[in-house]
Amino acid sequence: MIKKHQRLFNIMQVSLDALSLLVAYTGAIVFKLNITGFAGFGFVYYWGALWMVPLLLVVYHFMDVYSPMRSRMYRKEVLMIVRAHFMGIVTIYSVLFLNKDIQYSREVSLLFALSGLCLILVERYFVRKTLRYLRKKGYNQKHLLIVGAGPVGVEFAHKVNAHRDFGYNVIGFLDDDESKQQGKVVGKPVMGCCSLLPRLLENRSIDEVVVALPLNAYGKYGGIVDGCEKAGVRVRIIPDYNKYLPGSPVIEEFDGIPLLNIRKIPLDDPFNRFVKRTFDLAVSSLALLITSPVMIVIAAGIKLTSPGPVFFRQSRIGLNNRPFDMLKFRSMCVADDARAATTWTTPNDPRKTQFGSFLRKTSLDELPQFFNVFTGSMSVVGPRPERPFFVEQFREDVPKYMVKHQVKPGITGWAQVNGWRGDTSIEKRIECDIYYIENWDLLFDVKIMFLTVFRGLINKNAY
């Protein structure tokens, strides 16, 4: 059983992390101080290895870097490691500062911080690839027993079978429905009724029990949980009411009372908001600096090809349903603002100028929105904002439409890089927006930015 070897796996993982950090530490000293023999390191650097590496490992532990990762996306693991490594390095620098250790090279500690993070990420990547390969071959498996052979249990079993690389194996089901007993569900046997659970836990190699019972079987949960804890087997519950929830729920606590938050939004966390805002400021500043010559040329082109202002300002709905003025390069002839606020652009819209058609097709008309990002009304990545007139329509006609306003709108988004731009399905756009809102992290933003460059700048639906 996997639980017999879990301690060994954890020790191996910590050992590999320690080895990676020691290699990075040694490399930083050799690179900076040009020392080729260990004898030339000096006591201060030997002592540094003895406390810096263990300190980082302790910080990793307390920031959940050694929690189970088999079903977690690598992107999420990377972010956990980066955050923990950053906190560990801050702690190391604090110790050096308080100790006033002037003998220790700050350049060495900086090289160690950067190279250590890189080596840890590379090492974790190869560990993950190796484990997933072995799991596909049938090794390093966690054996699951599903209590409940109804729709919830069946759906879960299908998902387990679809992700063999996660290393889970369903050995069977328990269900009180006599018509299902002694038969098979998703190719796995229904071993009997729920009351057989203690006997199975005693006689079979079971690592986890997954409870997938309907709401009307709520009274059985207590006995199942007690039986699993008595046997020392981990138990997890799939709530049957998840089909009624609009998002990805998370358990919170209010003075010891658990509360179910029906939608987990990572950007509700102040630290995450700080990270995203810092990223937005850095990207928008760089973008404005790099594209300023292009924007000057575009401004001149607009002035030379049609009368009117260079910029077009339009009211859009942003964070917390608040309106803001979004900037674009003007791509149409000057017209009645009321009409522009309530009318879609069409492929052969007579209001567009010839130069404006080129700007819209290449998305160059969006460049001034980096000013919106810089001032804080928009983000580089997020759901695209809509005009108030259409927001009022969509909030009634499109389920969950208003969820998109729980984060800042963006210049580009997950919906846009997946092709849902222009005259396309609003429902599909909202699905993508909600997925982004519930799964945000910094690497996801970076991924969307790269996809925007390769997929989203020139788009057949942009007119």
VENUR-V33664 format. One record per residue. N is the residue number from 1. RES is the residue in one letter. PHI is phi in radians with two decimals (* if undefined). Layout:
N RES PHI
N RES PHI
//
This chain:
1 M *
2 I -1.11
3 K -1.18
4 K -1.21
5 H -1.86
6 Q -1.07
7 R -1.08
8 L -1.12
9 F -1.07
10 N -1.12
11 I -1.10
12 M -1.10
13 Q -1.16
14 V -1.10
15 S -1.13
16 L -1.14
17 D -1.10
18 A -1.09
19 L -1.11
20 S -1.07
21 L -1.18
22 L -1.15
23 V -1.10
24 A -1.11
25 Y -1.13
26 T -1.11
27 G -1.08
28 A -1.13
29 I -1.18
30 V -1.08
31 F -1.17
32 K -1.43
33 L -1.68
34 N 1.05
35 I -1.71
36 T -1.84
37 G -2.12
38 F -1.10
39 A -1.15
40 G -1.53
41 F -1.18
42 G 1.57
43 F -1.05
44 V -1.07
45 Y -1.45
46 Y -1.06
47 W -1.10
48 G -1.03
49 A -1.13
50 L -1.27
51 W -2.00
52 M -1.23
53 V -1.11
54 P -1.04
55 L -1.09
56 L -1.07
57 L -1.12
58 V -1.15
59 V -1.10
60 Y -0.96
61 H -1.09
62 F -1.28
63 M -1.82
64 D 1.16
65 V -1.18
66 Y -1.78
67 S -1.31
68 P -0.98
69 M -2.07
70 R -1.10
71 S -1.87
72 R -1.68
73 M -1.11
74 Y -1.05
75 R -1.03
76 K -1.19
77 E -1.10
78 V -1.03
79 L -1.13
80 M -1.09
81 I -1.18
82 V -1.06
83 R -1.12
84 A -1.15
85 H -1.12
86 F -1.05
87 M -1.12
88 G -1.15
89 I -1.18
90 V -1.05
91 T -1.11
92 I -1.08
93 Y -1.12
94 S -1.13
95 V -1.11
96 L -1.08
97 F -1.19
98 L -1.16
99 N -1.40
100 K 0.89
101 D -1.45
102 I -1.34
103 Q -1.32
104 Y -1.47
105 S -1.25
106 R -1.20
107 E -1.14
108 V -1.10
109 S -1.15
110 L -1.20
111 L -1.09
112 F -1.08
113 A -1.07
114 L -1.26
115 S -1.21
116 G -1.09
117 L -1.08
118 C -1.06
119 L -1.16
120 I -1.07
121 L -1.13
122 V -1.15
123 E -1.07
124 R -1.10
125 Y -1.10
126 F -1.25
127 V -1.08
128 R -1.07
129 K -1.07
130 T -1.13
131 L -1.11
132 R -1.18
133 Y -1.12
134 L -1.13
135 R -1.17
136 K -1.10
137 K -1.47
138 G 1.78
139 Y -1.66
140 N 0.93
141 Q -1.64
142 K -1.83
143 H -1.62
144 L -1.92
145 L -2.02
146 I -1.76
147 V -1.65
148 G 2.08
149 A -1.80
150 G -1.47
151 P -1.01
152 V -1.16
153 G -1.13
154 V -1.12
155 E -1.07
156 F -1.12
157 A -1.08
158 H -1.06
159 K -1.18
160 V -1.08
161 N -1.14
162 A -1.37
163 H -2.21
164 R -1.07
165 D -1.21
166 F -1.32
167 G 1.45
168 Y -1.94
169 N -2.33
170 V -1.43
171 I -1.53
172 G 2.84
173 F -2.20
174 L -2.15
175 D -2.76
176 D -1.47
177 D -1.34
178 E -1.09
179 S -1.19
180 K -1.66
181 Q -1.18
182 Q 1.21
183 G -1.82
184 K -2.23
185 V -2.28
186 V 0.92
187 G 1.35
188 K -2.03
189 P -1.29
190 V -1.59
191 M -1.40
192 G 2.55
193 C -1.48
194 C -1.11
195 S -1.18
196 L -1.41
197 L -0.97
198 P -0.99
199 R -1.16
200 L -1.16
201 L -1.12
202 E -1.38
203 N -1.85
204 R -2.04
205 S -1.46
206 I -2.14
207 D -1.58
208 E -2.55
209 V -2.00
210 V -1.94
211 V -1.62
212 A -2.25
213 L -1.54
214 P -1.26
215 L -1.06
216 N -1.28
217 A -1.80
218 Y -0.97
219 G -1.14
220 K -1.50
221 Y -1.07
222 G -1.03
223 G -1.13
224 I -1.15
225 V -1.11
226 D -1.06
227 G -1.11
228 C -1.20
229 E -1.22
230 K -1.14
231 A -1.53
232 G 1.28
233 V -1.91
234 R -1.15
235 V -2.22
236 R -2.26
237 I -2.08
238 I -1.67
239 P -1.21
240 D -1.19
241 Y -1.46
242 N -1.11
243 K -1.25
244 Y -1.61
245 L -1.53
246 P -1.42
247 G -2.47
248 S -1.72
249 P -1.29
250 V -2.49
251 I -1.48
252 E -2.05
253 E -2.39
254 F -2.24
255 D 0.90
256 G 1.53
257 I -1.72
258 P -1.22
259 L -2.11
260 L -1.68
261 N -1.45
262 I -1.26
263 R -2.48
264 K -1.49
265 I -2.12
266 P -0.96
267 L -1.36
268 D -1.27
269 D -1.34
270 P -1.00
271 F -1.13
272 N -1.09
273 R -1.11
274 F -1.09
275 V -1.08
276 K -1.16
277 R -1.16
278 T -1.07
279 F -1.09
280 D -1.08
281 L -1.10
282 A -1.13
283 V -1.20
284 S -1.15
285 S -1.10
286 L -1.13
287 A -1.13
288 L -1.12
289 L -1.19
290 I -1.25
291 T -1.58
292 S -0.99
293 P -1.10
294 V -1.13
295 M -1.17
296 I -1.15
297 V -1.12
298 I -1.10
299 A -1.04
300 A -1.12
301 G -1.11
302 I -1.14
303 K -1.13
304 L -1.38
305 T -1.80
306 S -2.80
307 P -1.30
308 G 2.24
309 P -1.26
310 V -1.29
311 F -1.72
312 F -2.04
313 R -1.83
314 Q -2.47
315 S -1.25
316 R -2.25
317 I -1.71
318 G -2.05
319 L -1.00
320 N 1.01
321 N 1.12
322 R -1.65
323 P -1.32
324 F -2.62
325 D -1.60
326 M -1.61
327 L -1.68
328 K -2.51
329 F -1.28
330 R -1.17
331 S -2.07
332 M -2.24
333 C -1.16
334 V -1.06
335 A -2.47
336 D -1.12
337 D -1.07
338 A -1.11
339 R -1.19
340 A -1.10
341 A -1.35
342 T -2.22
343 T -2.25
344 W -1.32
345 T -1.41
346 T -1.91
347 P -0.97
348 N -1.97
349 D -1.06
350 P -1.18
351 R -1.32
352 K -1.29
353 T -1.50
354 Q -1.12
355 F -1.20
356 G -1.12
357 S -1.06
358 F -1.13
359 L -1.08
360 R -1.21
361 K -1.14
362 T -1.66
363 S 1.14
364 L -1.21
365 D -1.17
366 E -1.47
367 L -0.93
368 P -1.08
369 Q -1.17
370 F -1.13
371 F -1.17
372 N -1.07
373 V -1.14
374 F -1.07
375 T -1.46
376 G 1.77
377 S -1.45
378 M -2.37
379 S -2.09
380 V -1.12
381 V -2.14
382 G 2.94
383 P -1.09
384 R -1.21
385 P -1.35
386 E -2.13
387 R -1.28
388 P -0.93
389 F -1.02
390 F -1.37
391 V -1.05
392 E -1.11
393 Q -1.25
394 F -1.21
395 R -1.11
396 E -1.59
397 D -1.69
398 V -1.96
399 P -1.00
400 K 1.15
401 Y -1.03
402 M -1.31
403 V -1.07
404 K -1.05
405 H -1.51
406 Q -1.47
407 V -2.34
408 K -1.16
409 P -1.24
410 G -2.24
411 I -1.24
412 T -2.34
413 G -2.74
414 W -1.09
415 A -1.13
416 Q -1.16
417 V -1.30
418 N -1.70
419 G 1.66
420 W -1.60
421 R -2.42
422 G 1.29
423 D -1.46
424 T -2.27
425 S -1.08
426 I -1.17
427 E -1.07
428 K -1.16
429 R -1.09
430 I -1.18
431 E -1.00
432 C -1.16
433 D -1.09
434 I -1.18
435 Y -1.04
436 Y -1.11
437 I -1.06
438 E -1.46
439 N -2.13
440 W -1.06
441 D -2.74
442 L -1.10
443 L -1.18
444 F -1.12
445 D -1.07
446 V -1.09
447 K -1.04
448 I -1.12
449 M -1.10
450 F -1.14
451 L -1.13
452 T -1.09
453 V -1.11
454 F -1.57
455 R -2.08
456 G -1.75
457 L -1.19
458 I -1.94
459 N -2.38
460 K -1.14
461 N -1.58
462 A -1.64
463 Y -2.64
//
